Amino acid sequence: MADDDLKACCAAAYSSDTVALLLGDSYHPGGTTLTRRLADALGLVTGSRVLDVASGRGTTALLLADACGARVDGVDYAPANTALAQGAATAAGLAERVAFTTADAEQLPYPDGVFDAVVCECALCTFPDKAKAAAEFARVLKPGGRVGITDVTVTSDRLPPELTTPAARIACIADARTLAEYTGILATAELRTLRTERHDQAMLRMIDQIEARLNLLRLTAADRLAATGLDLDSAPAVLAAARTAVSDGALGYALLVAEKSEAT
């Protein structure tokens, strides 16, 4: 699949109502609790200028604006997400501090050195050119600025076949990397990793949540699920494979914070 096609496919998937039904308001393991931990690690304060890359429907951006007093720009590849997120900002009374734009994470539409922090939650793993995205993170950061990432980690040669399909890639698994590889990608962009944390239990909780919601939706909205093209027959095997992969250490979730040099 070509890079642009993959980006479009991921964007369509993550702007769908089905994903919202299965994942809830926060589309990543750890939810808003982990987002708050990331904000603390970044040292965000009132007035901090923050960019949320792959901002989805705006959950992270709105939390950072509301809880930290930050000024947040969100960028997402899906126009539907941008529209929904901007509507949520208006409804929350945060439209003066949060703005959303439709754009590509590998070609950010912002000048050099304007943000105090860049956050990217559960999305770097889906970007076809991760090094280019990391370079863009670094470009838009001020000297001394920080990037905060929470993302899926995998040891790819240990993944079961159920987790290596194109659908698994869109589900943030098949093209995720090890924690060491992520720090290496950031290093190529001259972003020095300051902190890493494992949050594999958050991945298990999300798998449990998806399974529970899927079982409920089978009972209450089976026709709606079928209309989305979701393969209901294979879902239990995929979830079981993911749970086993976490237990075996082949699949997990992590938090990373890196810093751009003051001298840059």
TORBA-741541 format. One record per atom (N, C-alpha, C): x negated, y, z negated; residue number from 1; atom name; residue in one letter. Coordinates in steps of 0.2 Angstrom, whole numbers. Each point is the difference from the previous one (the first is absolute). Example, Ala and Ser with C-alpha at 12.3 -4.5 7.8 and 13.67 -1.06 7.14 Angstrom:
    east   north      up   pos   site   code
     -66     -28     -39     1      N      a
       4       6       0     1     CA      a
      -4       6       0     1      C      a
       2       5       4     2      N      s
      -4       6      -1     2     CA      s
       4       5      -3     2      C      s
This chain:
    east   north      up   pos   site   code
      -4      -6       0     1      N      m
       4       6       0     1     CA      m
      -4       6       0     1      C      m
       1       5       5     2      N      a
      -4       6       0     2     CA      a
       1       4      -6     2      C      a
      -5       5      -2     3      N      d
       0       3      -6     3     CA      d
       6       5       0     3      C      d
       2       3       5     4      N      d
       6       5       0     4     CA      d
       6      -4      -1     4      C      d
       1      -6       3     5      N      d
       6      -5      -1     5     CA      d
       0      -2      -7     5      C      d
      -6      -2      -3     6      N      l
       0      -2      -7     6     CA      l
       3       6      -5     6      C      l
      -3       6       1     7      N      k
       2       5      -4     7     CA      k
       8       1       1     7      C      k
       2       0       6     8      N      a
       7       1       1     8     CA      a
       4      -5      -4     8      C      a
      -2      -7       1     9      N      c
       4      -5      -3     9     CA      c
       0       1      -8     9      C      c
      -6       1      -3    10      N      c
       0       1      -7    10     CA      c
       4       6      -2    10      C      c
       0       6       4    11      N      a
       4       5      -2    11     CA      a
       7      -1       0    11      C      a
       2      -4       5    12      N      a
       7      -2       1    12     CA      a
       3      -5      -6    12      C      a
      -5      -4      -2    13      N      a
       2      -5      -5    13     CA      a
       0       4      -7    13      C      a
      -4       5      -1    14      N      y
       0       3      -7    14     CA      y
       5       6       0    14      C      y
       3       1       6    15      N      s
       6       5      -1    15     CA      s
       6      -3       0    15      C      s
       0      -7       0    16      N      s
       7      -3       1    16     CA      s
       3      -1      -7    16      C      s
       7       0       0    17      N      d
       4      -1      -6    17     CA      d
      -2      -7      -3    17      C      d
      -1      -5       4    18      N      t
      -2      -6      -3    18     CA      t
      -5       0      -5    18      C      t
      -6       3       2    19      N      v
      -6       1      -4    19     CA      v
       2       3      -7    19      C      v
       4       6       1    20      N      a
       3       3      -6    20     CA      a
       4      -4      -4    20      C      a
       4      -5       2    21      N      l
       4      -4      -4    21     CA      l
      -5      -5      -3    21      C      l
      -5      -2       3    22      N      l
      -4      -6      -3    22     CA      l
      -5       3      -5    22      C      l
      -3       6       1    23      N      l
      -5       3      -4    23     CA      l
       2       6      -4    23      C      l
       6       3       1    24      N      g
       2       5      -5    24     CA      g
      -3       7       2    24      C      g
       0       4      -5    25      N      d
      -3       7       2    25     CA      d
      -7       0       1    25      C      d
      -4      -4      -3    26      N      s
      -7       0       0    26     CA      s
      -2      -6       4    26      C      s
      -4       1       6    27      N      y
      -1      -5       5    27     CA      y
      -7      -4      -2    27      C      y
      -2       1      -6    28      N      h
      -7      -4      -1    28     CA      h
       0      -3      -7    28      C      h
      -4      -5      -1    29      N      p
      -1      -3      -7    29     CA      p
      -1       5      -5    29      C      p
       2      -1      -6    30      N      g
      -1       5      -5    30     CA      g
       4       6      -1    30      C      g
       4       1       6    31      N      g
       5       6       0    31     CA      g
      -3       6      -3    31      C      g
       5       4      -3    32      N      t
      -2       7      -2    32     CA      t
      -5       0      -6    32      C      t
       0      -6      -4    33      N      t
      -5       0      -5    33     CA      t
      -7       0       2    33      C      t
      -1      -4       6    34      N      l
      -7       0       2    34     CA      l
      -1       7       4    34      C      l
       4       3       3    35      N      t
      -1       6       3    35     CA      t
      -2       6      -6    35      C      t
       4      -1      -5    36      N      r
      -2       5      -6    36     CA      r
      -7      -2      -2    36      C      r
      -2      -6       0    37      N      r
      -7      -2      -2    37     CA      r
      -5       3       5    37      C      r
       2       0       6    38      N      l
      -5       2       5    38     CA      l
       0       8       0    38      C      l
       5       3      -2    39      N      a
       0       8      -1    39     CA      a
      -5       2      -5    39      C      a
       1      -4      -6    40      N      d
      -5       1      -6    40     CA      d
      -7      -1       2    40      C      d
      -1      -5       4    41      N      a
      -7      -1       2    41     CA      a
      -3       5       5    41      C      a
       5       3       4    42      N      l
      -3       5       4    42     CA      l
       0       7      -3    42      C      l
       2       1      -7    43      N      g
       0       6      -3    43     CA      g
       4       5       2    43      C      g
       6      -1       3    44      N      l
       4       5       3    44     CA      l
       3       4      -5    44      C      l
       0       7       1    45      N      v
       3       5      -4    45     CA      v
       5       4       4    45      C      v
       3       5      -4    46      N      t
       5       4       3    46     CA      t
      -4       4       6    46      C      t
       3       0       6    47      N      g
      -3       4       5    47     CA      g
      -5      -4       4    47      C      g
      -1      -6      -2    48      N      s
      -5      -4       5    48     CA      s
       3      -1       7    48      C      s
      -4       0       5    49      N      r
       3      -1       7    49     CA      r
      -2      -7       1    49      C      r
       6      -4       2    50      N      v
      -1      -7       1    50     CA      v
       3      -2       7    50      C      v
      -3      -4       3    51      N      l
       3      -3       6    51     CA      l
       2      -8      -1    51      C      l
       6      -1       1    52      N      d
       2      -7      -1    52     CA      d
       1      -3       7    52      C      d
      -5      -5       2    53      N      v
       0      -3       7    53     CA      v
       4      -6       0    53      C      v
       4      -1       5    54      N      a
       5      -5       0    54     CA      a
       5       1      -5    54      C      a
       3       6       0    55      N      s
       4       2      -6    55     CA      s
       7      -4       0    55      C      s
       2      -3       5    56      N      g
       6      -4       0    56     CA      g
       6       5      -1    56      C      g
       5      -2      -5    57      N      r
       6       4      -2    57     CA      r
      -2       5      -5    57      C      r
      -6       1      -2    58      N      g
      -2       5      -4    58     CA      g
       0      -1      -8    58      C      g
       0      -6      -2    59      N      t
       0      -2      -7    59     CA      t
      -6       3      -3    59      C      t
      -6      -2       2    60      N      t
      -6       2      -3    60     CA      t
      -1       8       0    60      C      t
       1       3       6    61      N      a
      -1       7       1    61     CA      a
       5       4      -5    61      C      a
       6      -3      -1    62      N      l
       4       4      -4    62     CA      l
      -2      -1      -8    62      C      l
      -2      -6      -1    63      N      l
      -2      -1      -7    63     CA      l
      -6       4      -2    63      C      l
      -5       1       5    64      N      l
      -6       4      -1    64     CA      l
       2       7      -1    64      C      l
       5       3       4    65      N      a
       2       7      -1    65     CA      a
       3       1      -6    65      C      a
       5      -5      -2    66      N      d
       4       1      -6    66     CA      d
      -4      -1      -6    66      C      d
      -4      -6      -1    67      N      a
      -3      -1      -6    67     CA      a
      -7       3      -1    67      C      a
      -3       2       5    68      N      c
      -7       3       0    68     CA      c
       0       7       2    68      C      c
       6       3       3    69      N      g
       0       7       2    69     CA      g
      -4       1       6    69      C      g
      -2      -5       4    70      N      a
      -4       0       6    70     CA      a
       4       3       6    70      C      a
      -4       3       4    71      N      r
       3       2       7    71     CA      r
      -2      -6       5    71      C      r
       5      -3       2    72      N      v
      -1      -6       4    72     CA      v
       2       0       7    72      C      v
      -4      -2       5    73      N      d
       2      -1       7    73     CA      d
       0      -7       1    73      C      d
       6      -3       3    74      N      g
       0      -7       1    74     CA      g
       0      -1       8    74      C      g
      -4      -5       2    75      N      v
       0      -1       7    75     CA      v
       2      -8       2    75      C      v
       4      -1       4    76      N      d
       3      -7       2    76     CA      d
       0       0       7    76      C      d
      -1      -6       3    77      N      y
       1      -2       7    77     CA      y
       7       0       2    77      C      y
       5      -1      -4    78      N      a
       7      -1       2    78     CA      a
       4       6      -1    78      C      a
       3       3       5    79      N      p
       4       6      -1    79     CA      p
       6      -1      -4    79      C      p
       2      -6       0    80      N      a
       6      -2      -5    80     CA      a
      -2       1      -7    80      C      a
      -6      -2      -2    81      N      n
      -2       1      -7    81     CA      n
      -2       7      -1    81      C      n
      -2       4       4    82      N      t
      -2       7      -1    82     CA      t
       7       4      -1    82      C      t
       5      -2       4    83      N      a
       6       3      -1    83     CA      a
       3      -1      -7    83      C      a
       0      -7      -2    84      N      l
       3      -2      -6    84     CA      l
      -4       3      -6    84      C      l
      -6       0       0    85      N      a
      -5       3      -5    85     CA      a
       2       7      -1    85      C      a
       0       4       6    86      N      q
       2       7      -1    86     CA      q
       6       1      -3    86      C      q
       5      -4       2    87      N      g
       7       1      -4    87     CA      g
       0      -2      -7    87      C      g
      -4      -5      -2    88      N      a
      -1      -1      -7    88     CA      a
      -3       5      -4    88      C      a
      -5       4       3    89      N      a
      -4       5      -3    89     CA      a
       5       6      -1    89      C      a
       4       1       5    90      N      t
       5       6      -1    90     CA      t
       5      -2      -5    90      C      t
       3      -6      -1    91      N      a
       4      -3      -5    91     CA      a
      -3       1      -7    91      C      a
      -6      -1       0    92      N      a
      -3       0      -7    92     CA      a
      -3       7      -2    92      C      a
       2       5       5    93      N      g
      -2       7      -2    93     CA      g
      -8       1       1    93      C      g
      -3      -4       4    94      N      l
      -7       0       0    94     CA      l
      -3       2       7    94      C      l
       5       3       4    95      N      a
      -2       2       7    95     CA      a
      -5       5       1    95      C      a
      -1       4      -5    96      N      e
      -5       5       0    96     CA      e
      -7      -2      -2    96      C      e
       0      -6      -2    97      N      r
      -7      -3      -2    97     CA      r
      -2      -6       4    97      C      r
       5      -3       4    98      N      v
      -1      -6       3    98     CA      v
       2       1       8    98      C      v
      -4      -2       4    99      N      a
       2       0       7    99     CA      a
      -3      -6       4    99      C      a
       4      -3       4   100      N      f
      -1      -6       4   100     CA      f
      -1       1       7   100      C      f
      -5      -3       3   101      N      t
      -1       0       7   101     CA      t
      -1      -6       4   101      C      t
       2      -1       6   102      N      t
      -1      -6       3   102     CA      t
      -6       0       4   102      C      t
      -5      -5      -1   103      N      a
      -6       0       3   103     CA      a
      -4      -6      -1   103      C      a
      -5      -1       3   104      N      d
      -4      -6      -1   104     CA      d
      -6       1      -5   104      C      d
      -1      -5      -4   105      N      a
      -5       0      -6   105     CA      a
      -7       0       3   105      C      a
      -1      -2       6   106      N      e
      -6       0       3   106     CA      e
      -2       7       4   106      C      e
       5       4       0   107      N      q
       0       7       3   107     CA      q
       4       5      -4   107      C      q
      -3       1      -6   108      N      l
       4       4      -4   108     CA      l
       1       8       2   108      C      l
       5       3       0   109      N      p
       1       6       3   109     CA      p
      -1       6      -5   109      C      p
      -6       0      -3   110      N      y
      -2       5      -5   110     CA      y
      -7       2       1   110      C      y
      -1       6      -2   111      N      p
      -7       2       0   111     CA      p
      -5      -3      -4   111      C      p
      -6       1       1   112      N      d
      -6      -3      -4   112     CA      d
       1       3      -7   112      C      d
      -1      -4      -6   113      N      g
      -2       2      -6   113     CA      g
       6       4      -4   113      C      g
       6      -2       1   114      N      v
       6       4      -3   114     CA      v
       3      -4      -6   114      C      v
      -1      -6      -1   115      N      f
       3      -4      -6   115     CA      f
      -5      -2      -5   115      C      f
       3       1      -6   116      N      d
      -3      -2      -6   116     CA      d
       0      -8      -1   116      C      d
       5      -3       3   117      N      a
       0      -7      -1   117     CA      a
       4      -3       6   117      C      a
      -1      -6       2   118      N      v
       3      -4       5   118     CA      v
       3      -6      -3   118      C      v
       6      -2       0   119      N      v
       2      -6      -2   119     CA      v
       3      -5       6   119      C      v
      -1      -6      -1   120      N      c
       3      -5       5   120     CA      c
       1      -6      -3   120      C      c
       7      -1      -1   121      N      e
       2      -6      -4   121     CA      e
       3      -6       5   121      C      e
      -3      -6       0   122      N      c
       2      -6       3   122     CA      c
       1       2       8   122      C      c
      -5       3       3   123      N      a
       0       2       7   123     CA      a
      -6      -1       4   123      C      a
      -6       1      -4   124      N      l
      -6       0       4   124     CA      l
      -1      -7       3   124      C      l
       3      -5      -4   125      N      c
      -1      -7       3   125     CA      c
       4      -1       7   125      C      c
       5       5       1   126      N      t
       3      -1       7   126     CA      t
      -3       4       5   126      C      t
      -4       5      -1   127      N      f
      -3       4       5   127     CA      f
      -5      -4       5   127      C      f
       1       0       6   128      N      p
      -4      -4       5   128     CA      p
      -8       2      -1   128      C      p
      -1       7      -1   129      N      d
      -7       2       0   129     CA      d
      -1       3      -7   129      C      d
      -2      -4      -5   130      N      k
       0       2      -7   130     CA      k
      -6       5      -1   130      C      k
      -5      -1       4   131      N      a
      -6       5      -1   131     CA      a
       2       7       3   131      C      a
       4       0       5   132      N      k
       2       7       3   132     CA      k
       4       3      -5   132      C      k
       5      -4      -3   133      N      a
       4       3      -5   133     CA      a
      -4       3      -6   133      C      a
      -4      -4      -3   134      N      a
      -4       2      -5   134     CA      a
      -4       6       1   134      C      a
      -3       1       6   135      N      a
      -4       6       3   135     CA      a
       5       6       0   135      C      a
       6      -1       1   136      N      e
       5       5       0   136     CA      e
       2       2      -7   136      C      e
       0      -5      -4   137      N      f
       1       2      -8   137     CA      f
      -5       5      -2   137      C      f
      -7      -2       2   138      N      a
      -5       4      -2   138     CA      a
       0       7       3   138      C      a
       1       0       6   139      N      r
       0       6       4   139     CA      r
       5       6      -3   139      C      r
       6      -2      -2   140      N      v
       5       4      -3   140     CA      v
      -1       2      -7   140      C      v
      -5      -4      -4   141      N      l
      -1       1      -7   141     CA      l
      -5       6      -1   141      C      l
       1       4      -5   142      N      k
      -5       5      -2   142     CA      k
      -6      -4      -3   142      C      k
      -6       3       0   143      N      p
      -6      -3      -3   143     CA      p
       2      -1      -7   143      C      p
      -2      -6      -3   144      N      g
       2      -2      -6   144     CA      g
       7      -2      -1   144      C      g
       4       0       5   145      N      g
       7      -3       0   145     CA      g
       0      -8       0   145      C      g
       5      -2      -2   146      N      r
       1      -8      -1   146     CA      r
       5      -3       4   146      C      r
      -1      -6       2   147      N      v
       5      -4       3   147     CA      v
       2      -6      -5   147      C      v
       7      -1       0   148      N      g
       2      -5      -5   148     CA      g
       4      -5       5   148      C      g
      -1      -6      -1   149      N      i
       3      -5       4   149     CA      i
       2      -6      -4   149      C      i
       6      -2       1   150      N      t
       3      -7      -3   150     CA      t
       1      -4       6   150      C      t
      -2      -6       0   151      N      d
       1      -4       6   151     CA      d
      -1      -8      -1   151      C      d
       3      -3       5   152      N      v
      -1      -7       0   152     CA      v
      -7      -2       1   152      C      v
      -2      -6      -3   153      N      t
      -7      -2       1   153     CA      t
       1      -8       2   153      C      t
      -4      -2       5   154      N      v
       0      -7       2   154     CA      v
      -7      -3       1   154      C      v
      -1      -6      -1   155      N      t
      -6      -4       3   155     CA      t
       3      -3       6   155      C      t
      -1       2       6   156      N      s
       4      -2       6   156     CA      s
      -1      -7       1   156      C      s
      -6      -3      -1   157      N      d
      -2      -7       2   157     CA      d
       4      -5      -5   157      C      d
       3       3      -5   158      N      r
       3      -4      -5   158     CA      r
       8       0       0   158      C      r
       2       4       5   159      N      l
       7       1       0   159     CA      l
       4      -6       4   159      C      l
       5      -2      -3   160      N      p
       4      -5       4   160     CA      p
       3       2       6   160      C      p
       2      -4       5   161      N      p
       2       2       7   161     CA      p
       6       5      -1   161      C      p
       5      -2      -5   162      N      e
       6       5       0   162     CA      e
      -2       7      -1   162      C      e
      -6       2      -2   163      N      l
      -2       6      -2   163     CA      l
      -5       3       5   163      C      l
       0      -2       6   164      N      t
      -5       2       5   164     CA      t
       4       2       7   164      C      t
       7       0       0   165      N      t
       4       1       6   165     CA      t
       0       8       1   165      C      t
       2       2       6   166      N      p
       2       7       1   166     CA      p
       4       3      -5   166      C      p
       5      -4      -2   167      N      a
       5       3      -5   167     CA      a
      -3       1      -7   167      C      a
      -5      -4      -1   168      N      a
      -4       0      -7   168     CA      a
      -4       7       1   168      C      a
      -3       1       5   169      N      r
      -4       6       1   169     CA      r
       5       6      -2   169      C      r
       5       1       3   170      N      i
       5       5      -1   170     CA      i
       2       0      -7   170      C      i
       0      -6      -4   171      N      a
       2       0      -7   171     CA      a
      -6       1      -4   171      C      a
      -6       3       3   172      N      c
      -5       3      -4   172     CA      c
      -5      -6      -2   172      C      c
       0      -6       3   173      N      i
      -4      -5      -2   173     CA      i
      -6      -2       5   173      C      i
       2      -2       6   174      N      a
      -4      -3       4   174     CA      a
      -6       4       2   174      C      a
       0       7       0   175      N      d
      -6       4       1   175     CA      d
      -3       4      -6   175      C      d
       3      -2      -6   176      N      a
      -3       3      -6   176     CA      a
      -7      -3       0   176      C      a
      -4       3      -5   177      N      r
      -7      -1      -1   177     CA      r
      -2      -2      -7   177      C      r
      -6      -2      -1   178      N      t
      -2      -1      -7   178     CA      t
      -1       7      -3   178      C      t
      -1       0      -7   179      N      l
      -1       6      -3   179     CA      l
      -7       3       2   179      C      l
      -5      -4       0   180      N      a
      -6       2       3   180     CA      a
       0       3       7   180      C      a
       4      -3       4   181      N      e
       0       2       7   181     CA      e
       3       7       0   181      C      e
       6       1      -4   182      N      y
       2       7      -1   182     CA      y
      -5       5      -2   182      C      y
      -3      -2      -5   183      N      t
      -6       5      -2   183     CA      t
      -5       2       5   183      C      t
      -1      -6       4   184      N      g
      -5       1       6   184     CA      g
       3       5       5   184      C      g
       6      -1       1   185      N      i
       4       4       5   185     CA      i
      -1       8      -2   185      C      i
       2       1      -6   186      N      l
       0       7      -3   186     CA      l
      -8       2       0   186      C      l
      -4      -4      -1   187      N      a
      -7       2       0   187     CA      a
      -3       3       7   187      C      a
       3      -4       5   188      N      t
      -2       3       7   188     CA      t
       3       7       1   188      C      t
       5       2      -4   189      N      a
       2       6       1   189     CA      a
      -3       5      -5   189      C      a
      -5      -2      -3   190      N      e
      -3       4      -6   190     CA      e
       4       1      -5   190      C      e
       4      -5      -2   191      N      l
       4       1      -6   191     CA      l
      -2      -5      -5   191      C      l
      -3       2      -6   192      N      r
      -3      -4      -5   192     CA      r
       5      -3      -5   192      C      r
       1      -6       0   193      N      t
       5      -3      -5   193     CA      t
      -2       1      -7   193      C      t
       4       3      -4   194      N      l
      -1       1      -7   194     CA      l
       3      -5      -4   194      C      l
       6      -3       2   195      N      r
       4      -4      -4   195     CA      r
       4      -5       4   195      C      r
       0      -7      -3   196      N      t
       4      -5       3   196     CA      t
       4      -4      -5   196      C      t
       6      -2       1   197      N      e
       4      -4      -5   197     CA      e
       3      -5       4   197      C      e
       1      -6      -3   198      N      r
       4      -5       3   198     CA      r
       7       0      -4   198      C      r
       5       0       5   199      N      h
       7       0      -3   199     CA      h
       4      -6       4   199      C      h
      -3      -6       0   200      N      d
       3      -6       3   200     CA      d
       7      -2      -3   200      C      d
       1       1      -6   201      N      q
       6      -1      -3   201     CA      q
       6       4       3   201      C      q
      -2       6       2   202      N      a
       5       4       3   202     CA      a
       2      -3       7   202      C      a
      -4      -3       3   203      N      m
       2      -4       6   203     CA      m
       4      -6      -1   203      C      m
      -1      -3      -6   204      N      l
       5      -6      -1   204     CA      l
       6       3      -2   204      C      l
       1       6      -4   205      N      r
       6       2      -2   205     CA      r
       4       3       7   205      C      r
      -3       2       5   206      N      m
       3       2       6   206     CA      m
       3      -6       4   206      C      m
      -4      -5       0   207      N      i
       2      -6       3   207     CA      i
       6      -3      -3   207      C      i
       0       0      -7   208      N      d
       6      -2      -4   208     CA      d
       6       5       2   208      C      d
      -1       6       0   209      N      q
       5       5       2   209     CA      q
       3      -1       7   209      C      q
      -4      -1       5   210      N      i
       2      -2       6   210     CA      i
       5      -6       1   210      C      i
      -3      -5      -4   211      N      e
       4      -7       0   211     CA      e
       7       1      -3   211      C      e
       0       4      -6   212      N      a
       6       1      -3   212     CA      a
       5       4       4   212      C      a
      -2       5       3   213      N      r
       4       4       4   213     CA      r
       2      -3       7   213      C      r
      -4      -4       3   214      N      l
       1      -4       5   214     CA      l
       6      -5      -1   214      C      l
      -1      -3      -6   215      N      n
       5      -5      -2   215     CA      n
       7       3      -1   215      C      n
       0       6      -3   216      N      l
       6       4      -1   216     CA      l
       3       2       7   216      C      l
      -4       2       4   217      N      l
       3       3       7   217     CA      l
       2      -6       4   217      C      l
      -2      -6      -1   218      N      r
       2      -6       4   218     CA      r
       8      -1      -2   218      C      r
       1       2      -7   219      N      l
       7      -1      -2   219     CA      l
       5       6       2   219      C      l
      -3       6       0   220      N      t
       4       6       1   220     CA      t
       0       3       6   220      C      t
      -6      -1       4   221      N      a
      -1       3       6   221     CA      a
      -3      -4       6   221      C      a
       2      -6       0   222      N      a
      -4      -5       4   222     CA      a
       1       2       8   222      C      a
       5       3       2   223      N      d
       1       2       7   223     CA      d
      -4       6       1   223      C      d
      -1       4      -4   224      N      r
      -4       6       0   224     CA      r
      -7      -2       1   224      C      r
      -2      -4      -4   225      N      l
      -7      -3       0   225     CA      l
      -2      -3       7   225      C      l
       5      -4       2   226      N      a
      -1      -4       6   226     CA      a
      -1       5       6   226      C      a
       4       5       0   227      N      a
       0       5       5   227     CA      a
      -7       4       1   227      C      a
      -3       0      -5   228      N      t
      -7       3       0   228     CA      t
      -5      -4       3   228      C      t
       1      -6       1   229      N      g
      -5      -5       3   229     CA      g
      -4      -3      -5   229      C      g
       1       1      -6   230      N      l
      -4      -3      -6   230     CA      l
       1      -7       0   230      C      l
      -6      -4       0   231      N      d
       0      -7       1   231     CA      d
       2      -3      -7   231      C      d
       6      -1      -2   232      N      l
       2      -2      -7   232     CA      l
      -2      -7      -1   232      C      l
      -1      -4       5   233      N      d
      -2      -7      -1   233     CA      d
      -7      -1      -2   233      C      d
      -5       5       2   234      N      s
      -7      -1      -1   234     CA      s
      -2       4      -6   234      C      s
       5       5      -3   235      N      a
      -2       4      -5   235     CA      a
      -2      -3      -6   235      C      a
       3      -6      -3   236      N      p
      -2      -3      -6   236     CA      p
      -7      -3       1   236      C      p
      -2      -3       5   237      N      a
      -6      -3       1   237     CA      a
      -6       6       0   237      C      a
       2       6       3   238      N      v
      -5       5       0   238     CA      v
      -1       3      -7   238      C      v
       6       1      -3   239      N      l
      -1       2      -7   239     CA      l
      -4      -5      -5   239      C      l
       2      -6       1   240      N      a
      -4      -5      -4   240     CA      a
      -7       0       2   240      C      a
      -2       1       6   241      N      a
      -7       0       2   241     CA      a
      -3       6      -3   241      C      a
       3       6       0   242      N      a
      -3       6      -2   242     CA      a
      -1      -1      -8   242      C      a
       5      -3      -3   243      N      r
      -1      -1      -8   243     CA      r
      -6      -5      -1   243      C      r
      -1      -5       4   244      N      t
      -6      -5      -1   244     CA      t
      -6       4       1   244      C      t
       0       4       6   245      N      a
      -6       4       2   245     CA      a
      -2       5      -6   245      C      a
       4       3      -3   246      N      v
      -1       4      -6   246     CA      v
      -4      -4      -6   246      C      v
       4      -6      -1   247      N      s
      -3      -4      -5   247     CA      s
      -7      -3       1   247      C      s
      -1      -1       7   248      N      d
      -7      -2       2   248     CA      d
      -5       5       0   248      C      d
       2       6       0   249      N      g
      -5       6       0   249     CA      g
      -1       2       8   249      C      g
       4      -3       4   250      N      a
      -1       2       7   250     CA      a
       4       7       2   250      C      a
       5       1      -4   251      N      l
       4       6       1   251     CA      l
       1       4      -6   251      C      l
       0       6       0   252      N      g
       1       4      -6   252     CA      g
       1       8       2   252      C      g
       0       4      -5   253      N      y
       1       7       1   253     CA      y
      -5       4      -4   253      C      y
      -2       6       2   254      N      a
      -6       3      -3   254     CA      a
       1       8       0   254      C      a
      -3       3      -4   255      N      l
       0       8      -1   255     CA      l
      -7       2       1   255      C      l
      -1       5       5   256      N      l
      -7       2       1   256     CA      l
       0       8       0   256      C      l
      -5       3      -3   257      N      v
      -1       7       0   257     CA      v
      -7       2       3   257      C      v
       0       4       5   258      N      a
      -7       2       2   258     CA      a
       0       7       1   258      C      a
      -6       3       0   259      N      e
      -2       7       0   259     CA      e
      -4       2       6   259      C      e
       2       6       3   260      N      k
      -4       3       5   260     CA      k
      -6       4      -3   260      C      k
      -6       0       3   261      N      s
      -5       3      -3   261     CA      s
       1       8      -1   261      C      s
      -2       3      -5   262      N      e
       0       7      -1   262     CA      e
      -4       4       5   262      C      e
      -5      -3       3   263      N      a
      -5       3       4   263     CA      a
       3       0       7   263      C      a
       5      -4       2   264      N      t
       3      -1       7   264     CA      t
       3       6       2   264      C      t
